[in-house]
Every structure is written in C-alpha cells, then in structure tokens.
Amino acid sequence: MPPAVMTNSQLRKHLEGYLKIIDMKTADESVLSTLSSQRKSAATAATNLERKASKRKVSEMLNSYSYGDAEGSYYAVHAAKEALIRVEKEKWEAIHYPAGSKELEQKLEEDAKSLERRLSLDAGRKNDMDLMDARELKLVKFFHEHCTQIDTKSAEIASVIPGYSPVMQAEVVTKKSPPPTTAEVQAALGFAFREPDCVDKVALHAKLNAQLADTDKITKKLNKTIETRDTKLQKRPVSNYEKRYNKGIRKLWENEAMRDNSDRDFAHWFKQHSVSIKAKIASIGCGA
C-alpha cells in the first residue's frame, strides 16, 4: 500500500512498479480504473513541477530589471532602514577602526575571508539549484512519458476484456479563459522586452510600441485602482479603533493594505518599464 502523500520520486517508483506487474492475462476493468487514477497523479505532478519551474524563471527574469521599489512600499521602507543602519555602522567603525590602524587591517582581513565564505556558499546554493532544476526536468519528462505509456497499456487491456465498453465521457464544456492577472502581464512584458531584437527596425519599432501600449494601459488601470481605494478611505468615517490607537488617522485594514502595497509595487514596475521601452524606441532611431 503506497503512502497517502508521496514525494515526486516516490510517486515515480510507485508508477513504474505498478506498470511492470500488470498481468495481461488477468487484467480487468479495476486495473483500468487504477491506471486512470495513476495517470491523473502523473499529469498533476508534471503540471505542478512545470509551474514551479515557471515561477523560478519569472523571478529570475524580474530580478534582472533594476527598477527598485515603489516609494513607501514595505521593501522600500525596509531598504531605507537598512541604509540608516549601514550609516550608523560606518560611523561606529570609523571610530573603532581608524585609518592605518592594526585593528582596521585585521578587520579588512576578516571581511575578506567572510566575503570568500559567502561567495562559496552562494556558489554552492547555485549549484544545488541547478541540480534541482535538472532533477525536476527529468521528472517532468518521466511523468509526461508515463502518461503516454498508461494510455498505450490501457488501450491494450481494454482490447482483451470480453465485451468491454468504456463509459461515455461527458461532453467537455470549454470555458472562456479568464483575463490575465497583473503578474502574468508583467511576466509576458518582461520576457518580451528581453527577447533578441528584430533585424528589421520597422518591425522592432512596431513590437516595442505594442509593448509600450500594454504597459501604459495597465499602469493607468493600477493608478485608477489605487486612487479609487484612497478616495474611499478618505470618505469613510473614522473608526473607534483609529480614534483610540491611530490618532484619528484613517488606515487600510490588513487585507486592503496588502492589496494596496501590491498594486503600488506593480504600478511602480510598469511605470519604470515604460521608461525603458521609450528609451529603447528612441535608441533605434524611429521616434516614439
């Protein structure tokens, strides 16, 4: 009996093992049912792994843009605090490690060793990530191939079961795809801007202008959302909690504040991305 929750590696062994022990002489509809269930597990595992890989790829791509953080966002506030801490640390070190002193020399040596250790750890983590990516790609390939093997095996079994007739499948209703999320639009525009430039300047100009239009469209939408949220905040009555604990100043509740922070971060990214696109359009000499 396989465990209720399996790792991808355990699932692989379980799927491979079951397919090997199937006896075509005794296989019946219960085997087909089991294979159908296993196919679903394999397909789900492949989808989840592909989703993880896609998220890592998007994260790496977005990190390649040096757009900073939106003013007032959690990350910007945190960065500002870190900057103040660094300034205070530098002042303290200037007093305790004066220029030309033996103490400063020892500190610099320790800092160099610390940097070397950190770079070594970073390289090790990068190597581990690369190995993990390779393992997951192999697993994705296996799960997809296993689905094909299950389809083949199921067809073979069905063909030898006397009087077997597969249950009619309900008609699949194709649902209209939902509009892309803000994060999906950001990823698409980010990857598109990183694509190799077209040799044809006219085509490149048209491509960049299309990206610029999409960027400006979603920036406008986000700014409108932020403005509407702020207007509602300023119009609503001050709560007793705000009177008592926030000096009568209105504030967004936690779920609203999280959404507002996210929208402002996105708006900042798209605004800066628009600047980058315009600069590239100008650089190819076709005008904006």
N, C-alpha and C positions, 0 to 999 in steps of 0.2 A: 504493500500500500504506500503510494507516494505521499510525502508530507503535504499538508494543506497549502503551505506557502513555500515555493521553491525559488531559488536564485535562477538566473538565466542559464548558468552552467548545469545546475541540477535538472532543469527542465529539458535541456538538450539531451542529457544522458537518458532521462526518462522516455523522451520521444523516440530516440534511437533504439532503445531497448525494446520498447513495445512493438515497433515496426518489424524488428528482427524475429520476434517469437510468434508472429501470426502464422497459424496453420491454415493454409488454403482449404484443406480437406474438411475442417470443422468450422471455418469462419461463417458467421451468420449475421443477422441484422444488428445484433448487440455490438459486434465488432465495428460495424459501420458507424454506429452511434458513438462509440468510443473514439474512433478516428475523426469523426466530425468535431467532437469536443476538443481533441488534441490539435486539430487544425486551427480552431479558434484561438487556442492558447498560443500557438506558434505565431499566428498572424498578429495577435495583440502584443506579444513580446517584441516582434520585429518593429511594429509601429512605435512602441514606447522607446526603444533604443534609437530609432531614427529621429524621434522628437528630441531626445536628449542631445544627440549629436548636432541637430539643427540649432538648438538653443546655445550650445557652446560656440558654434560657428558665428551666430549672430552676435554673441557677446564679444568675441574676438574682433569682429568687424567694427562694432560700435566703439570699442576701446581704441581703435586706430584713428578716430576723429578726436582732435584736441579742442573740443568746444567748451570745456569747463562745465560748471554747474550753474543753474539758474539762481539769480540773486534771491537770497532769503530761504533757499531750499535747505533741507536737512544737511545735505552734503556740503553746501557752501558754508553753512554755519559751522559745521564740524571742521572744515578746512581752515576757516578763519581762526577758530580756537587753537588748532594745531600750529598755525603760523605764530600766534601770540606765545604759545609755549616754547616754540623754537627760538624766538627773540629773547625770551627770558633766560633760556638755557645758554644762549650765546653770551649774554651779559655775565652770567654766573661763571662760565668757562673762561671768559676774558680776565676775570679777577683771580680765579684759582689756577689757571694755566697761562701765565704771562708769556709773551713772545720771547723766544730764546731760552726758556727755562727747561730744566731737565724733566719737570713734570709734563710739560707740553710735548716734549719728544716722546716720552713713554706713552702718553695718551694717543699720539698720532700712530704709534706702532700698534697699539691695541685696537684702534679704529680700523687700521688696515687689515689686521687679522680678522676682525669682526666682519668687515666687508667681504673678505675672501670666503669666510664660512657661510655668509648669507648667499653669496653668488653660487656657492657649491650646492647649498640646499635648494635654491631656485632651479638650478640645472637638474638636480635630482627630481624635483617635482615635475619639471617639464618632461623629463624622460618617462616618469611614471604616467603622466597624462597621455603621452604619445603611445605608450604600450597599451594603456586602457582603450584608447581610440582604436588601435589595431585589433584588440580582442573583441571589442564591440562590433566592429565592421565584419569580422569573421562570423560572429553570432548572428548578425542581421542576415548575412548571406546564407547561413545554415537554415535559419527559420524560413526564409523565402523558398529555398530549395526543398525543405521538408514539406512545406505546404503542397508543392508540386508532386512530391513522392506520395503523399497521402491521397491526393486526387487520383493518381495512377493506380495505387493499391485499392482504393475504394471502388474504382470502376472495374478492376479485375474481380474483386469479391462479389460485387453486385451481379456480374455476368454469370457467376456459377451458382447463385442461390436460386433454386427452383421457384418459379412463379413470383420472384421478387419484383415489386413495382415501387419505385421511390415515391414518397409522399409529395404531392404537388406543392410547390413553393408559392407562397402568397405573392401577389404582384407587388414589386418594389416601387414605391412612390418616390420619385425623385424630388427632393426638397430643394427649394431655392437657396442657393448659398448665401449665408449672411454677409453683410458688408465687411471688409477687412477692418481689423482693430487698428488703433493708433500705432501700436507696437509693430504690427505686420506692415503697415505703410512705411514706418520708419526703416524697418529692415530692408524692404524692397528698394526704397530710395537710396539707402546706404550702399547696398550691393551694386545697384545700377551705376552709381557715381564712381565706384571702384573698378568698373569694367574697363578693358582696354579701349582707348579712343578709336573712333572710326577714322579711316584714312580720308574719307570724303568729309571736308569741313562743313559742307551744307547739311549733310546727314547728322554730323555730330552736333551742329548748332540746333537742329530740329529736336534731337534727342534730349539735349540739355534744357531746351525751352519747355519741353513736355515735363521734365522732372521739376523744373522751377515752378510751373503752374500747379503741379500736385503739392509741392512743398508750401507754396504760398496759400493754397486753398485750405490745407489742414491747419496751418498756423493761424489763419483767420478764424477758423472754426473753434480752435482751442482758446484763443483770446476771447472770443464771444462767450464761451462756456465759463471761463474764469470771471469775466466781467459780470455775467448774469448771476453767478454764485455770490460774488461780492456784494452786488446790489441787494439781493435777497437778505444777505447777512445784515447789512446796514439798516434795512427796513423793519426787520423783525424786532419785537420788544426785547429789552434786556432781561435775561433770566435772573431769578433769585440767586442762583449759583454764581453768575457773573457779577452781580452786585456785591456778593459777600466775599468771593475769592479772586475776582479778576478786576477789581476797582471799577466795575460797571462797564468794562470794555467787552464788546461782543467778540466771541471767538467761535470758530467752527468746531463742531463736535468731532470726535476722533475719526470716524469713518469719512466725514466730509473733508477733514484736514488732510487725510491720507490721499484722497482723490485729488484735492486741490494741489497738493505738492507734486503728485504725479503729472497732472496736467501742465503745471508750470515748468517742470523739467522737460517735458515733451515740447512745449512751446518754445523754450529756450533753444533746444537742439534744432528744431525746424527753422527757427529764425537765423541761427548761425549757418545752417546748411544752405539756406537761401543765399546768404552772402558768398559762400564758397562756390555755388553754382554760377552766380553772376560774375564772379571773378574769373572763372574758367571760360565762360562765354566771351568775356572781354579779351581774354588771352588768345583766343583763336582768331580774333580779328574780324568777327562777323557782326559785332554790335549786339546789344541786349534786346 
